[in-house]
Amino acid sequence: DEAYVVNPLQNGLPNMERLGNNDFQAIIYPDVGMCMESILLANRRIAPLQLCWPGHSVSTWGGDMDYFVSGIDVELPENPEQNYSERLVLVPGMGVIHNKPTYEIQGMKKKIDRFIINCSWNCQKVNYTFLQTLKKIIAASKKPLLFRMFVGASSSRSNDHVPFIRNVKAELGAENVEILFDLDYRRYMNFMEEGDITLDSFHFGGCNTISDSLWLRIPTTTWEGVKWYARIGAEMLRLVGMSELFATNEQDYIDMTLKLIHDDAYRADVRHRLTQVNLDDTIYSTAEAKYFLTAVDYLIENHAK
């Protein structure tokens, strides 16, 4: 409604006068953190009931968010509340409904004589400890590897990509790394199609990027952690019958990756099995969407208690 449009910034902060004059019962943030506006708004009490969902899959650790709505199949089976400052509300399933990719598989073939490993990670997910894990994979591999990193626009602000590229290549070896950023969706998926396998990042793993890889039927490994963002990839692999491809520790992650690199028959079998999966009924199912409405209705009715 135009009546609730936030006015331009004043002194660096949104003018909340018009937005604050409302009769809201609740406000829902699909994410808090993907843009500055969501962070500023989430730190204000705009409605008596305030909820956020895993569009940005971390707790706000703020004082004005009442509930975090997540999926029981992804969160820790015991004491998942430890990861949230908000009251955790669990709904059946993953806690998200994945958008089905619009990309049509082109059958792209790689043009270089190296084993290509897709690393579809924002640069914020690339950390020193995890680079040491990748170095161990390089050292143990019998094939020449190329870690193709898709960092999006995350490294292009303030020339951040210059030191980022320099440091990553210094750790992994310039010949082992290709860093691509600011690709449009089609070109990104074209390059992804050329990959032999996909690796998920750790400790902050992927969600949409795992969806991209499964859509392309590319063998994908993940490393399961303790927070939603480190567990969603493993749950997606469970859904498509690929539990063998997620690890819970570094050594298993390395061993799984090396098996996919060295065992051509096994890798081909995994790819074939992925082509047999009904993604519409698993990854892209909307059957659980109704539970979000149920949760909101319940919280509105019972929040005062």
Secondary structure, 3 states (H helix, E strand, C coil): CHHHCCEEEECCEEECHHHHCCCCCEEEECCCCCCHHHHHHHCCCCCCEEEECCCCCCCCCCCCCCEEEEECCCCCCCCHHHHCCCEEEEECCCCCCCCCCCCCCCCCCCCCCCEEEEECCCHHHCCHHHHHHHHHHHHHCCCCEEEEEECCCCCCHHHCHHHHHHHHHHHHCHHHEEEECCCCHHHHHHHHHCCCEEECCCCCCCCHHHHHHHHCCCCEEEECCCCHHHCHHHHHHHHCCCHHHEECCHHHHHHHHHHHHHCHHHHHHHHHHHHCCCHHHCCCCCCCCHHHHHHHHHHHHHCCC
